Amino acid sequence: DWDPVGIKSYQASIDAAGSTSGDAGTLMPFGWDDLDNSAFCHDDLDCPEGRVCWIPGGFQGFCAGPNHHPEDGAFIDEDRSDYVFHGIPTLGAVDLSKWDPLIGMGFRYGVTVVWLGYPAYVAPPKYGGTLTLVVPPEAAGTFTMELLGYPDTFLVLGNQWVVYPDLTAALITVLPAECGNDICDSGEDASSCPEDCLPPPIPATSVWGLVVLTLLVLSVGKVLSVRRRVAV
C-alpha cells in the first residue's frame, strides 16, 4: 500500500516464539549469549564473575555472557541497492534488548527518513533488515518466524497517517541429518558419517613432522647399511 503516497517510515517486530515452532530444537539469534533482562548493570563489576555488562544504548545495560554481540546478526544494511531507503538520509535502529521465545518478544527494526520526500514503491519487494539465526544440531522441522505489525513502536509518529500492512512470515525448514546425501550436515563429522564429511586437514607442523621423521628413518637406514658394509 505504498502507492500513490509512498513510504516515510517502517517497523517490523520479530515474533521470537517462532524460534521454537519446529519439531525439535530452538533457533537463536547469531551473537546471542545468555542475556538476563532482569539483571541490570552499569559496568562489568555489577555482574557475576564470568559475565559482562552489555549496554545497547544509554547508561544502563544487562548482564550477559562474554560473547554477547547480537548486533553481529541483526542489523540494517543501508548500503544494499535493494534497501527501501537506499541513497536517502534516514534514522534507523534495531532494538536488540529482548529475545524471549516464551512470550514472543523479539527484535524490533525501525527506520524513518529525515527529509521531506519519500520513495514510491517499485516492485519487487525491498530489503528492510537482516536477521541471522543459529541452527543447533538437534533442530528439525519447519520454524515459522512471524513479523508483527501491531503498533508496538519505538518510532515517534505523531499524527502521521500509518498503515499496518499484511506481513508474510518466514518459513525456515531444517531437514534432519542424513548420512550418505553428499552433504556434511549439522551434527555430522568424519567419524559419524565418513561418506559425507572429510577428515580434518593435518596441520602443517604435523606434515613437516612426518617429513622429518621419514628423513630420519632414511638416514638411519643408510647408516646401518654403511655399517653393515664396513663390518663385512
C-alpha angles and dihedrals in degrees: 000000000000097000134116095007099038129212130291102173142000140192133192127186121202116227100224091194087079090069088075098039097097127090094267141358133026126261115222132193115261109259095023112135117177101298114191110208091190095057106080120193145168098202141357092276089068091061131075118266113287094025131096136213109250111199112187092184141336121021104303128072144163133256113255143160118287092256097052107136107137091163087075091067105029118051146115115253104208092180094070113110091223093052113129093239100029110167093006123112109250145166113224143156145172117230102221098170097100135052112151117152091188094066098022095245109154144156120307124214121198137169135170130182119244099209134073097256132064134198123258117230116267120182138275107061115272134235116257107166149334129249120179117196128196115226113208119217092252094054118115139159134036118315116203111210108193125202113219121219102181116123097267092131139163092193119100101234102167111186096332119137108257128193120199103208130202108271125208119225122231113240113208113189117196113195118208117253111270118193111222099032093109090246123108094223127196109284094027127105140164092280099046096038114014090167091070106022127062119220116258114273118262110252115249091244090057091050091052088047090056091047092050091046090051092050091049091051090050091048092050089048091054093048092051090047091052092047091052091052091050093048091051 
